[in-house]
Amino acid sequence: MLEKVLPNAMLKAKPNLESRIRTLKRDWAIVYNMLSGKDNSGFGWDEHRQLVIAEDVVWNSYITNIIEE
């Protein structure tokens, strides 16, 4: 039934769906925290390209903080 409804999604069973949902929630949380979390000023959203934007200094600081955690 999944293949019929979502032919190119490559989702075959409930574990695949649960895993994909966990991944999407994790990714959404990361983007949400970039845009609205405290100490993350400098990030923005490009409505036209539909992606997070920031100066290189902001990205480098963010990546450094992630690695140190």
All heavy atoms as TSV, in Angstrom:
chain	resi	resn	atom	element	x	y	z
A	1	MET	N	N	0.822	-1.188	0.000
A	1	MET	CA	C	0.000	0.000	0.000
A	1	MET	C	C	0.876	1.267	0.000
A	1	MET	O	O	0.575	2.221	-0.696
A	1	MET	CB	C	-0.912	-0.020	1.221
A	1	MET	CG	C	-1.906	1.109	1.247
A	1	MET	SD	S	-3.083	0.839	2.574
A	1	MET	CE	C	-3.131	2.438	3.269
A	2	LEU	N	N	1.966	1.251	0.791
A	2	LEU	CA	C	2.870	2.406	0.807
A	2	LEU	C	C	3.467	2.672	-0.569
A	2	LEU	O	O	3.570	3.812	-1.002
A	2	LEU	CB	C	3.998	2.192	1.816
A	2	LEU	CG	C	3.644	2.322	3.284
A	2	LEU	CD1	C	4.824	1.899	4.139
A	2	LEU	CD2	C	3.222	3.726	3.608
A	3	GLU	N	N	3.874	1.612	-1.234
A	3	GLU	CA	C	4.477	1.759	-2.568
A	3	GLU	C	C	3.483	2.369	-3.549
A	3	GLU	O	O	3.860	3.160	-4.413
A	3	GLU	CB	C	4.951	0.398	-3.081
A	3	GLU	CG	C	5.697	0.447	-4.394
A	3	GLU	CD	C	7.009	1.216	-4.318
A	3	GLU	OE1	O	7.652	1.212	-3.266
A	3	GLU	OE2	O	7.392	1.819	-5.338
A	4	LYS	N	N	2.244	2.060	-3.389
A	4	LYS	CA	C	1.204	2.587	-4.280
A	4	LYS	C	C	0.974	4.082	-4.032
A	4	LYS	O	O	0.862	4.864	-4.963
A	4	LYS	CB	C	-0.089	1.809	-4.056
A	4	LYS	CG	C	-1.159	2.075	-5.063
A	4	LYS	CD	C	-2.347	1.158	-4.783
A	4	LYS	CE	C	-3.372	1.235	-5.875
A	4	LYS	NZ	N	-4.512	0.363	-5.596
A	5	VAL	N	N	0.934	4.472	-2.767
A	5	VAL	CA	C	0.662	5.858	-2.410
A	5	VAL	C	C	1.895	6.739	-2.580
A	5	VAL	O	O	1.812	7.872	-3.047
A	5	VAL	CB	C	0.136	5.950	-0.957
A	5	VAL	CG1	C	-0.056	7.387	-0.530
A	5	VAL	CG2	C	-1.174	5.185	-0.825
A	6	LEU	N	N	3.064	6.213	-2.203
A	6	LEU	CA	C	4.326	6.964	-2.268
A	6	LEU	C	C	5.353	6.156	-3.063
A	6	LEU	O	O	6.285	5.595	-2.506
A	6	LEU	CB	C	4.857	7.221	-0.860
A	6	LEU	CG	C	3.936	7.975	0.092
A	6	LEU	CD1	C	4.432	7.865	1.523
A	6	LEU	CD2	C	3.802	9.418	-0.325
A	7	PRO	N	N	5.203	6.115	-4.381
A	7	PRO	CA	C	6.038	5.214	-5.185
A	7	PRO	C	C	7.543	5.475	-5.132
A	7	PRO	O	O	8.336	4.562	-5.264
A	7	PRO	CB	C	5.503	5.407	-6.605
A	7	PRO	CG	C	4.768	6.688	-6.585
A	7	PRO	CD	C	4.288	6.893	-5.185
A	8	ASN	N	N	7.967	6.699	-4.909
A	8	ASN	CA	C	9.398	7.009	-4.922
A	8	ASN	C	C	9.973	7.234	-3.526
A	8	ASN	O	O	11.126	7.632	-3.385
A	8	ASN	CB	C	9.666	8.240	-5.790
A	8	ASN	CG	C	9.281	7.980	-7.223
A	8	ASN	OD1	O	9.520	6.905	-7.750
A	8	ASN	ND2	N	8.651	8.954	-7.851
A	9	ALA	N	N	9.206	6.983	-2.492
A	9	ALA	CA	C	9.650	7.254	-1.129
A	9	ALA	C	C	10.541	6.153	-0.568
A	9	ALA	O	O	11.231	6.357	0.413
A	9	ALA	CB	C	8.451	7.444	-0.216
A	10	MET	N	N	10.541	4.991	-1.158
A	10	MET	CA	C	11.335	3.844	-0.725
A	10	MET	C	C	11.045	3.469	0.728
A	10	MET	O	O	11.929	3.054	1.466
A	10	MET	CB	C	12.822	4.096	-0.942
A	10	MET	CG	C	13.163	4.315	-2.397
A	10	MET	SD	S	14.899	4.407	-2.832
A	10	MET	CE	C	15.631	5.392	-1.598
A	11	LEU	N	N	9.821	3.655	1.171
A	11	LEU	CA	C	9.388	3.264	2.508
A	11	LEU	C	C	8.596	1.977	2.378
A	11	LEU	O	O	7.614	1.909	1.675
A	11	LEU	CB	C	8.520	4.345	3.144
A	11	LEU	CG	C	9.203	5.695	3.351
A	11	LEU	CD1	C	8.196	6.723	3.811
A	11	LEU	CD2	C	10.334	5.579	4.339
A	12	LYS	N	N	9.040	0.935	3.054
A	12	LYS	CA	C	8.433	-0.376	2.866
A	12	LYS	C	C	7.637	-0.867	4.065
A	12	LYS	O	O	6.789	-1.714	3.936
A	12	LYS	CB	C	9.500	-1.424	2.536
A	12	LYS	CG	C	10.338	-1.078	1.317
A	12	LYS	CD	C	9.512	-1.100	0.065
A	12	LYS	CE	C	10.398	-0.808	-1.132
A	12	LYS	NZ	N	9.678	-0.513	-2.325
A	13	ALA	N	N	7.923	-0.378	5.249
A	13	ALA	CA	C	7.258	-0.922	6.424
A	13	ALA	C	C	7.246	0.101	7.544
A	13	ALA	O	O	7.890	1.151	7.478
A	13	ALA	CB	C	7.975	-2.188	6.881
A	14	LYS	N	N	6.553	-0.225	8.610
A	14	LYS	CA	C	6.409	0.661	9.756
A	14	LYS	C	C	7.754	1.106	10.336
A	14	LYS	O	O	7.912	2.295	10.640
A	14	LYS	CB	C	5.556	-0.022	10.825
A	14	LYS	CG	C	5.228	0.872	11.980
A	14	LYS	CD	C	4.294	0.195	12.956
A	14	LYS	CE	C	4.023	1.104	14.130
A	14	LYS	NZ	N	3.104	0.496	15.083
A	15	PRO	N	N	8.755	0.220	10.484
A	15	PRO	CA	C	10.050	0.695	11.016
A	15	PRO	C	C	10.685	1.783	10.145
A	15	PRO	O	O	11.301	2.713	10.674
A	15	PRO	CB	C	10.921	-0.556	11.041
A	15	PRO	CG	C	9.959	-1.685	11.099
A	15	PRO	CD	C	8.753	-1.225	10.326
A	16	ASN	N	N	10.519	1.671	8.821
A	16	ASN	CA	C	11.047	2.706	7.937
A	16	ASN	C	C	10.366	4.045	8.197
A	16	ASN	O	O	11.015	5.085	8.240
A	16	ASN	CB	C	10.846	2.339	6.464
A	16	ASN	CG	C	11.683	1.179	6.029
A	16	ASN	OD1	O	11.168	0.069	5.913
A	16	ASN	ND2	N	12.955	1.406	5.799
A	17	LEU	N	N	9.062	3.996	8.351
A	17	LEU	CA	C	8.313	5.228	8.607
A	17	LEU	C	C	8.696	5.840	9.943
A	17	LEU	O	O	8.905	7.048	10.041
A	17	LEU	CB	C	6.808	4.944	8.586
A	17	LEU	CG	C	6.227	4.582	7.233
A	17	LEU	CD1	C	4.794	4.121	7.388
A	17	LEU	CD2	C	6.306	5.761	6.293
A	18	GLU	N	N	8.793	5.021	10.969
A	18	GLU	CA	C	9.159	5.531	12.292
A	18	GLU	C	C	10.548	6.142	12.288
A	18	GLU	O	O	10.782	7.194	12.882
A	18	GLU	CB	C	9.056	4.414	13.323
A	18	GLU	CG	C	7.629	3.983	13.585
A	18	GLU	CD	C	7.522	2.717	14.413
A	18	GLU	OE1	O	8.525	1.980	14.532
A	18	GLU	OE2	O	6.425	2.459	14.930
A	19	SER	N	N	11.469	5.504	11.602
A	19	SER	CA	C	12.832	6.020	11.500
A	19	SER	C	C	12.845	7.351	10.758
A	19	SER	O	O	13.523	8.298	11.164
A	19	SER	CB	C	13.727	5.008	10.790
A	19	SER	OG	O	14.999	5.546	10.579
A	20	ARG	N	N	12.105	7.429	9.671
A	20	ARG	CA	C	12.056	8.656	8.868
A	20	ARG	C	C	11.431	9.796	9.671
A	20	ARG	O	O	11.893	10.932	9.630
A	20	ARG	CB	C	11.270	8.405	7.585
A	20	ARG	CG	C	11.222	9.576	6.663
A	20	ARG	CD	C	12.595	9.849	6.064
A	20	ARG	NE	N	12.499	10.931	5.125
A	20	ARG	CZ	C	13.361	11.927	5.051
A	20	ARG	NH1	N	14.431	11.919	5.815
A	20	ARG	NH2	N	13.201	12.894	4.207
A	21	ILE	N	N	10.392	9.495	10.428
A	21	ILE	CA	C	9.751	10.516	11.254
A	21	ILE	C	C	10.716	11.022	12.314
A	21	ILE	O	O	10.816	12.232	12.557
A	21	ILE	CB	C	8.451	9.971	11.885
A	21	ILE	CG1	C	7.388	9.818	10.794
A	21	ILE	CG2	C	7.957	10.879	13.007
A	21	ILE	CD1	C	6.161	9.054	11.235
A	22	ARG	N	N	11.474	10.123	12.960
A	22	ARG	CA	C	12.476	10.548	13.952
A	22	ARG	C	C	13.515	11.465	13.314
A	22	ARG	O	O	13.900	12.490	13.888
A	22	ARG	CB	C	13.160	9.333	14.573
A	22	ARG	CG	C	12.400	8.689	15.693
A	22	ARG	CD	C	13.246	7.686	16.464
A	22	ARG	NE	N	13.843	6.649	15.622
A	22	ARG	CZ	C	13.252	5.522	15.262
A	22	ARG	NH1	N	12.028	5.258	15.672
A	22	ARG	NH2	N	13.875	4.644	14.512
A	23	THR	N	N	13.976	11.106	12.121
A	23	THR	CA	C	14.966	11.917	11.413
A	23	THR	C	C	14.409	13.298	11.095
A	23	THR	O	O	15.079	14.319	11.308
A	23	THR	CB	C	15.419	11.224	10.118
A	23	THR	OG1	O	15.996	9.969	10.460
A	23	THR	CG2	C	16.427	12.059	9.355
A	24	LEU	N	N	13.188	13.353	10.603
A	24	LEU	CA	C	12.573	14.640	10.268
A	24	LEU	C	C	12.383	15.503	11.516
A	24	LEU	O	O	12.625	16.711	11.472
A	24	LEU	CB	C	11.236	14.421	9.560
A	24	LEU	CG	C	11.333	13.866	8.149
A	24	LEU	CD1	C	9.950	13.487	7.628
A	24	LEU	CD2	C	12.002	14.846	7.214
A	25	LYS	N	N	11.964	14.903	12.618
A	25	LYS	CA	C	11.809	15.655	13.863
A	25	LYS	C	C	13.144	16.215	14.338
A	25	LYS	O	O	13.231	17.362	14.779
A	25	LYS	CB	C	11.204	14.764	14.953
A	25	LYS	CG	C	9.727	14.541	14.791
A	25	LYS	CD	C	9.192	13.686	15.926
A	25	LYS	CE	C	7.705	13.471	15.804
A	25	LYS	NZ	N	7.179	12.652	16.919
A	26	ARG	N	N	14.201	15.401	14.262
A	26	ARG	CA	C	15.527	15.853	14.688
A	26	ARG	C	C	15.998	17.015	13.810
A	26	ARG	O	O	16.471	18.037	14.304
A	26	ARG	CB	C	16.525	14.702	14.622
A	26	ARG	CG	C	17.909	15.085	15.154
A	26	ARG	CD	C	18.979	14.109	14.735
A	26	ARG	NE	N	19.209	14.272	13.315
A	26	ARG	CZ	C	19.370	13.267	12.458
A	26	ARG	NH1	N	19.355	12.040	12.855
A	26	ARG	NH2	N	19.560	13.509	11.175
A	27	ASP	N	N	15.850	16.859	12.489
A	27	ASP	CA	C	16.284	17.907	11.569
A	27	ASP	C	C	15.483	19.192	11.765
A	27	ASP	O	O	16.030	20.292	11.735
A	27	ASP	CB	C	16.173	17.431	10.123
A	27	ASP	CG	C	17.170	16.327	9.795
A	27	ASP	OD1	O	18.077	16.060	10.611
A	27	ASP	OD2	O	17.026	15.716	8.716
A	28	TRP	N	N	14.172	19.055	11.984
A	28	TRP	CA	C	13.330	20.220	12.206
A	28	TRP	C	C	13.754	20.939	13.484
A	28	TRP	O	O	13.819	22.167	13.518
A	28	TRP	CB	C	11.859	19.802	12.299
A	28	TRP	CG	C	10.964	20.972	12.486
A	28	TRP	CD1	C	10.438	21.782	11.520
A	28	TRP	CD2	C	10.499	21.506	13.732
A	28	TRP	NE1	N	9.681	22.768	12.092
A	28	TRP	CE2	C	9.698	22.624	13.459
A	28	TRP	CE3	C	10.691	21.123	15.061
A	28	TRP	CZ2	C	9.087	23.374	14.448
A	28	TRP	CZ3	C	10.083	21.879	16.059
A	28	TRP	CH2	C	9.293	22.979	15.736
A	29	ALA	N	N	14.064	20.184	14.520
A	29	ALA	CA	C	14.477	20.783	15.787
A	29	ALA	C	C	15.772	21.578	15.623
A	29	ALA	O	O	15.923	22.664	16.201
A	29	ALA	CB	C	14.646	19.708	16.861
A	30	ILE	N	N	16.688	21.070	14.833
A	30	ILE	CA	C	17.950	21.773	14.590
A	30	ILE	C	C	17.692	23.109	13.911
A	30	ILE	O	O	18.198	24.155	14.334
A	30	ILE	CB	C	18.918	20.904	13.753
A	30	ILE	CG1	C	19.399	19.716	14.583
A	30	ILE	CG2	C	20.095	21.732	13.239
A	30	ILE	CD1	C	20.132	18.660	13.786
A	31	VAL	N	N	16.891	23.104	12.858
A	31	VAL	CA	C	16.590	24.343	12.131
A	31	VAL	C	C	15.808	25.305	13.019
A	31	VAL	O	O	16.094	26.505	13.058
A	31	VAL	CB	C	15.820	24.043	10.821
A	31	VAL	CG1	C	15.332	25.322	10.166
A	31	VAL	CG2	C	16.696	23.256	9.869
A	32	TYR	N	N	14.845	24.790	13.755
A	32	TYR	CA	C	14.049	25.635	14.652
A	32	TYR	C	C	14.957	26.328	15.667
A	32	TYR	O	O	14.831	27.529	15.899
A	32	TYR	CB	C	12.997	24.797	15.369
A	32	TYR	CG	C	12.160	25.597	16.334
A	32	TYR	CD1	C	11.077	26.338	15.876
A	32	TYR	CD2	C	12.470	25.635	17.689
A	32	TYR	CE1	C	10.319	27.086	16.751
A	32	TYR	CE2	C	11.712	26.385	18.573
A	32	TYR	CZ	C	10.632	27.111	18.099
A	32	TYR	OH	O	9.894	27.860	18.962
A	33	ASN	N	N	15.887	25.592	16.257
A	33	ASN	CA	C	16.797	26.174	17.244
A	33	ASN	C	C	17.727	27.208	16.618
A	33	ASN	O	O	18.083	28.191	17.257
A	33	ASN	CB	C	17.595	25.089	17.948
A	33	ASN	CG	C	16.752	24.303	18.920
A	33	ASN	OD1	O	15.758	24.799	19.434
A	33	ASN	ND2	N	17.127	23.062	19.155
A	34	MET	N	N	18.124	26.981	15.372
A	34	MET	CA	C	18.960	27.974	14.689
A	34	MET	C	C	18.211	29.292	14.535
A	34	MET	O	O	18.780	30.365	14.716
A	34	MET	CB	C	19.352	27.485	13.294
A	34	MET	CG	C	20.456	26.513	13.239
A	34	MET	SD	S	20.741	26.123	11.502
A	34	MET	CE	C	22.149	25.069	11.657
A	35	LEU	N	N	16.957	29.202	14.185
A	35	LEU	CA	C	16.200	30.408	13.868
A	35	LEU	C	C	15.591	31.092	15.081
A	35	LEU	O	O	15.401	32.301	15.079
A	35	LEU	CB	C	15.094	30.077	12.859
A	35	LEU	CG	C	15.598	29.581	11.505
A	35	LEU	CD1	C	14.433	29.157	10.632
A	35	LEU	CD2	C	16.438	30.635	10.808
A	36	SER	N	N	15.286	30.338	16.136
A	36	SER	CA	C	14.596	30.968	17.255
A	36	SER	C	C	15.221	30.678	18.617
A	36	SER	O	O	14.755	31.212	19.614
A	36	SER	CB	C	13.130	30.527	17.281
A	36	SER	OG	O	13.046	29.139	17.487
A	37	GLY	N	N	16.242	29.859	18.651
A	37	GLY	CA	C	16.869	29.544	19.929
A	37	GLY	C	C	17.712	30.691	20.446
A	37	GLY	O	O	18.165	31.545	19.692
A	38	LYS	N	N	17.908	30.714	21.758
A	38	LYS	CA	C	18.735	31.770	22.332
A	38	LYS	C	C	20.193	31.524	21.942
A	38	LYS	O	O	20.602	30.407	21.670
A	38	LYS	CB	C	18.580	31.812	23.846
A	38	LYS	CG	C	19.050	30.567	24.563
A	38	LYS	CD	C	18.886	30.725	26.049
A	38	LYS	CE	C	19.458	29.488	26.727
A	38	LYS	NZ	N	19.486	29.623	28.155
A	39	ASP	N	N	20.957	32.573	21.902
A	39	ASP	CA	C	22.386	32.534	21.546
A	39	ASP	C	C	22.622	32.072	20.108
A	39	ASP	O	O	23.701	31.610	19.777
A	39	ASP	CB	C	23.172	31.628	22.504
A	39	ASP	CG	C	23.085	32.102	23.941
A	39	ASP	OD1	O	23.026	33.334	24.136
A	39	ASP	OD2	O	23.076	31.256	24.835
A	40	ASN	N	N	21.640	32.168	19.265
A	40	ASN	CA	C	21.818	31.782	17.862
A	40	ASN	C	C	21.468	32.932	16.933
A	40	ASN	O	O	21.006	32.727	15.821
A	40	ASN	CB	C	20.959	30.557	17.520
A	40	ASN	CG	C	21.533	29.293	18.111
A	40	ASN	OD1	O	22.737	29.201	18.330
A	40	ASN	ND2	N	20.703	28.326	18.377
A	41	SER	N	N	21.699	34.150	17.389
A	41	SER	CA	C	21.418	35.285	16.528
A	41	SER	C	C	22.380	35.254	15.350
A	41	SER	O	O	23.481	34.728	15.427
A	41	SER	CB	C	21.561	36.597	17.299
A	41	SER	OG	O	22.876	36.748	17.758
A	42	GLY	N	N	21.951	35.791	14.261
A	42	GLY	CA	C	22.766	35.798	13.054
A	42	GLY	C	C	22.241	34.853	11.999
A	42	GLY	O	O	22.615	34.944	10.839
A	43	PHE	N	N	21.361	33.933	12.388
A	43	PHE	CA	C	20.747	33.046	11.411
A	43	PHE	C	C	19.481	33.675	10.881
A	43	PHE	O	O	18.779	34.395	11.580
A	43	PHE	CB	C	20.406	31.687	12.047
A	43	PHE	CG	C	21.602	30.842	12.336
A	43	PHE	CD1	C	22.116	30.762	13.611
A	43	PHE	CD2	C	22.233	30.135	11.319
A	43	PHE	CE1	C	23.224	29.982	13.891
A	43	PHE	CE2	C	23.347	29.364	11.583
A	43	PHE	CZ	C	23.847	29.289	12.871
A	44	GLY	N	N	19.190	33.386	9.640
A	44	GLY	CA	C	17.969	33.886	9.023
A	44	GLY	C	C	17.407	32.850	8.080
A	44	GLY	O	O	17.977	31.769	7.892
A	45	TRP	N	N	16.287	33.177	7.468
A	45	TRP	CA	C	15.618	32.268	6.548
A	45	TRP	C	C	15.467	32.957	5.211
A	45	TRP	O	O	14.934	34.049	5.116
A	45	TRP	CB	C	14.246	31.864	7.086
A	45	TRP	CG	C	13.526	30.898	6.210
A	45	TRP	CD1	C	12.466	31.181	5.392
A	45	TRP	CD2	C	13.805	29.509	6.041
A	45	TRP	NE1	N	12.066	30.043	4.733
A	45	TRP	CE2	C	12.874	29.005	5.116
A	45	TRP	CE3	C	14.752	28.646	6.587
A	45	TRP	CZ2	C	12.862	27.668	4.728
A	45	TRP	CZ3	C	14.735	27.324	6.205
A	45	TRP	CH2	C	13.809	26.844	5.287
A	46	ASP	N	N	15.957	32.315	4.144
A	46	ASP	CA	C	15.796	32.819	2.790
A	46	ASP	C	C	14.507	32.227	2.227
A	46	ASP	O	O	14.443	31.041	1.906
A	46	ASP	CB	C	16.992	32.412	1.926
A	46	ASP	CG	C	16.932	33.002	0.531
A	46	ASP	OD1	O	15.825	33.115	-0.028
A	46	ASP	OD2	O	18.000	33.334	-0.013
A	47	GLU	N	N	13.478	33.057	2.150
A	47	GLU	CA	C	12.158	32.593	1.713
A	47	GLU	C	C	12.186	32.091	0.266
A	47	GLU	O	O	11.521	31.111	-0.066
A	47	GLU	CB	C	11.134	33.726	1.856
A	47	GLU	CG	C	9.709	33.308	1.649
A	47	GLU	CD	C	9.216	32.328	2.710
A	47	GLU	OE1	O	9.589	32.474	3.890
A	47	GLU	OE2	O	8.453	31.420	2.342
A	48	HIS	N	N	12.955	32.750	-0.569
A	48	HIS	CA	C	13.007	32.370	-1.984
A	48	HIS	C	C	13.665	31.003	-2.182
A	48	HIS	O	O	13.166	30.154	-2.901
A	48	HIS	CB	C	13.751	33.442	-2.787
A	48	HIS	CG	C	13.898	33.125	-4.243
A	48	HIS	ND1	N	12.830	33.104	-5.097
A	48	HIS	CD2	C	14.987	32.789	-4.965
A	48	HIS	CE1	C	13.260	32.769	-6.310
A	48	HIS	NE2	N	14.558	32.581	-6.259
A	49	ARG	N	N	14.815	30.796	-1.527
A	49	ARG	CA	C	15.538	29.526	-1.686
A	49	ARG	C	C	15.139	28.472	-0.661
A	49	ARG	O	O	15.559	27.323	-0.745
A	49	ARG	CB	C	17.052	29.774	-1.607
A	49	ARG	CG	C	17.547	30.623	-2.767
A	49	ARG	CD	C	19.045	30.784	-2.745
A	49	ARG	NE	N	19.459	31.521	-1.545
A	49	ARG	CZ	C	20.707	31.652	-1.143
A	49	ARG	NH1	N	21.683	31.084	-1.816
A	49	ARG	NH2	N	21.006	32.341	-0.055
A	50	GLN	N	N	14.348	28.867	0.342
A	50	GLN	CA	C	13.853	27.954	1.374
A	50	GLN	C	C	14.991	27.269	2.126
A	50	GLN	O	O	15.047	26.044	2.240
A	50	GLN	CB	C	12.913	26.899	0.761
A	50	GLN	CG	C	11.674	27.465	0.119
A	50	GLN	CD	C	10.699	28.012	1.141
A	50	GLN	OE1	O	10.221	27.260	1.971
A	50	GLN	NE2	N	10.424	29.297	1.103
A	51	LEU	N	N	15.909	28.100	2.670
A	51	LEU	CA	C	17.014	27.547	3.445
A	51	LEU	C	C	17.512	28.534	4.477
A	51	LEU	O	O	17.225	29.720	4.412
A	51	LEU	CB	C	18.160	27.106	2.537
A	51	LEU	CG	C	18.743	28.086	1.518
A	51	LEU	CD1	C	19.790	28.972	2.133
A	51	LEU	CD2	C	19.357	27.301	0.394
A	52	VAL	N	N	18.241	27.996	5.448
A	52	VAL	CA	C	18.822	28.815	6.514
A	52	VAL	C	C	20.021	29.554	5.957
A	52	VAL	O	O	20.832	28.975	5.220
A	52	VAL	CB	C	19.247	27.925	7.706
A	52	VAL	CG1	C	19.939	28.751	8.783
A	52	VAL	CG2	C	18.044	27.191	8.281
A	53	ILE	N	N	20.135	30.839	6.310
A	53	ILE	CA	C	21.272	31.640	5.856
A	53	ILE	C	C	21.979	32.253	7.056
A	53	ILE	O	O	21.365	32.482	8.102
A	53	ILE	CB	C	20.835	32.749	4.872
A	53	ILE	CG1	C	19.780	33.658	5.516
A	53	ILE	CG2	C	20.341	32.161	3.573
A	53	ILE	CD1	C	19.425	34.873	4.698
A	54	ALA	N	N	23.270	32.505	6.890
A	54	ALA	CA	C	24.069	33.170	7.919
A	54	ALA	C	C	25.426	33.520	7.324
A	54	ALA	O	O	25.861	32.907	6.340
A	54	ALA	CB	C	24.249	32.276	9.134
A	55	GLU	N	N	26.077	34.476	7.942
A	55	GLU	CA	C	27.436	34.822	7.544
A	55	GLU	C	C	28.364	33.667	7.917
A	55	GLU	O	O	28.067	32.883	8.825
A	55	GLU	CB	C	27.885	36.097	8.265
A	55	GLU	CG	C	27.065	37.323	7.923
A	55	GLU	CD	C	27.287	37.789	6.497
A	55	GLU	OE1	O	28.417	37.648	5.985
A	55	GLU	OE2	O	26.324	38.300	5.904
A	56	ASP	N	N	29.514	33.578	7.252
A	56	ASP	CA	C	30.469	32.503	7.522
A	56	ASP	C	C	30.897	32.468	8.990
A	56	ASP	O	O	31.052	31.393	9.574
A	56	ASP	CB	C	31.712	32.644	6.640
A	56	ASP	CG	C	31.429	32.286	5.190
A	56	ASP	OD1	O	30.383	31.646	4.930
A	56	ASP	OD2	O	32.251	32.634	4.328
A	57	VAL	N	N	31.067	33.628	9.594
A	57	VAL	CA	C	31.477	33.696	11.001
A	57	VAL	C	C	30.433	33.024	11.892
A	57	VAL	O	O	30.774	32.291	12.827
A	57	VAL	CB	C	31.684	35.167	11.432
A	57	VAL	CG1	C	31.922	35.287	12.916
A	57	VAL	CG2	C	32.810	35.795	10.648
A	58	VAL	N	N	29.163	33.233	11.591
A	58	VAL	CA	C	28.084	32.643	12.388
A	58	VAL	C	C	28.091	31.127	12.220
A	58	VAL	O	O	27.986	30.381	13.197
A	58	VAL	CB	C	26.719	33.244	11.982
A	58	VAL	CG1	C	25.576	32.556	12.716
A	58	VAL	CG2	C	26.703	34.743	12.241
A	59	TRP	N	N	28.206	30.655	10.983
A	59	TRP	CA	C	28.259	29.208	10.731
A	59	TRP	C	C	29.441	28.580	11.440
A	59	TRP	O	O	29.305	27.527	12.071
A	59	TRP	CB	C	28.359	28.905	9.229
A	59	TRP	CG	C	27.070	28.996	8.495
A	59	TRP	CD1	C	26.757	29.859	7.481
A	59	TRP	CD2	C	25.903	28.178	8.680
A	59	TRP	NE1	N	25.475	29.633	7.052
A	59	TRP	CE2	C	24.930	28.604	7.767
A	59	TRP	CE3	C	25.582	27.133	9.543
A	59	TRP	CZ2	C	23.670	28.020	7.678
A	59	TRP	CZ3	C	24.319	26.557	9.458
A	59	TRP	CH2	C	23.385	27.003	8.529
A	60	ASN	N	N	30.609	29.193	11.324
A	60	ASN	CA	C	31.806	28.631	11.954
A	60	ASN	C	C	31.652	28.552	13.471
A	60	ASN	O	O	32.042	27.556	14.085
A	60	ASN	CB	C	33.039	29.454	11.585
A	60	ASN	CG	C	33.404	29.306	10.121
A	60	ASN	OD1	O	33.029	28.324	9.482
A	60	ASN	ND2	N	34.108	30.280	9.584
A	61	SER	N	N	31.073	29.574	14.067
A	61	SER	CA	C	30.840	29.567	15.513
A	61	SER	C	C	29.853	28.460	15.882
A	61	SER	O	O	30.053	27.730	16.855
A	61	SER	CB	C	30.301	30.923	15.950
A	61	SER	OG	O	29.953	30.892	17.304
A	62	TYR	N	N	28.800	28.322	15.109
A	62	TYR	CA	C	27.791	27.291	15.373
A	62	TYR	C	C	28.405	25.897	15.286
A	62	TYR	O	O	28.213	25.056	16.164
A	62	TYR	CB	C	26.630	27.432	14.380
A	62	TYR	CG	C	25.563	26.385	14.564
A	62	TYR	CD1	C	24.624	26.502	15.576
A	62	TYR	CD2	C	25.497	25.271	13.721
A	62	TYR	CE1	C	23.646	25.542	15.755
A	62	TYR	CE2	C	24.523	24.313	13.898
A	62	TYR	CZ	C	23.595	24.451	14.911
A	62	TYR	OH	O	22.640	23.496	15.097
A	63	ILE	N	N	29.176	25.661	14.242
A	63	ILE	CA	C	29.811	24.350	14.036
A	63	ILE	C	C	30.800	24.063	15.169
A	63	ILE	O	O	30.853	22.946	15.700
A	63	ILE	CB	C	30.489	24.295	12.658
A	63	ILE	CG1	C	29.420	24.300	11.569
A	63	ILE	CG2	C	31.384	23.073	12.532
A	63	ILE	CD1	C	29.937	24.531	10.172
A	64	THR	N	N	31.578	25.062	15.556
A	64	THR	CA	C	32.529	24.881	16.656
A	64	THR	C	C	31.806	24.497	17.938
A	64	THR	O	O	32.243	23.586	18.654
A	64	THR	CB	C	33.340	26.171	16.872
A	64	THR	OG1	O	34.046	26.484	15.668
A	64	THR	CG2	C	34.328	26.010	18.009
A	65	ASN	N	N	30.690	25.157	18.220
A	65	ASN	CA	C	29.923	24.846	19.425
A	65	ASN	C	C	29.339	23.435	19.364
A	65	ASN	O	O	29.311	22.735	20.378
A	65	ASN	CB	C	28.798	25.853	19.630
A	65	ASN	CG	C	29.328	27.214	20.057
A	65	ASN	OD1	O	30.413	27.307	20.612
A	65	ASN	ND2	N	28.581	28.245	19.782
A	66	ILE	N	N	28.900	23.003	18.213
A	66	ILE	CA	C	28.337	21.660	18.047
A	66	ILE	C	C	29.429	20.607	18.287
A	66	ILE	O	O	29.210	19.607	18.975
A	66	ILE	CB	C	27.712	21.467	16.646
A	66	ILE	CG1	C	26.501	22.372	16.478
A	66	ILE	CG2	C	27.348	20.028	16.387
A	66	ILE	CD1	C	25.356	22.075	17.414
A	67	ILE	N	N	30.597	20.842	17.731
A	67	ILE	CA	C	31.702	19.879	17.873
A	67	ILE	C	C	32.133	19.768	19.332
A	67	ILE	O	O	32.445	18.675	19.826
A	67	ILE	CB	C	32.883	20.299	16.977
A	67	ILE	CG1	C	32.496	20.110	15.512
A	67	ILE	CG2	C	34.138	19.494	17.313
A	67	ILE	CD1	C	33.491	20.675	14.528
A	68	GLU	N	N	32.130	20.888	20.046
A	68	GLU	CA	C	32.567	20.896	21.439
A	68	GLU	C	C	31.575	20.227	22.376
A	68	GLU	O	O	31.940	19.837	23.468
A	68	GLU	CB	C	32.836	22.333	21.885
A	68	GLU	CG	C	34.059	22.931	21.221
A	68	GLU	CD	C	34.264	24.386	21.569
A	68	GLU	OE1	O	33.416	24.996	22.267
A	68	GLU	OE2	O	35.275	24.948	21.129
A	69	GLU	N	N	30.320	20.126	21.973
A	69	GLU	CA	C	29.310	19.485	22.842
A	69	GLU	C	C	29.535	18.048	22.856
A	69	GLU	O	O	29.621	17.144	23.248
A	69	GLU	CB	C	27.890	19.769	22.330
A	69	GLU	CG	C	27.496	21.217	22.526
A	69	GLU	CD	C	26.103	21.489	21.990
A	69	GLU	OE1	O	25.461	20.608	21.379
A	69	GLU	OE2	O	25.643	22.608	22.177
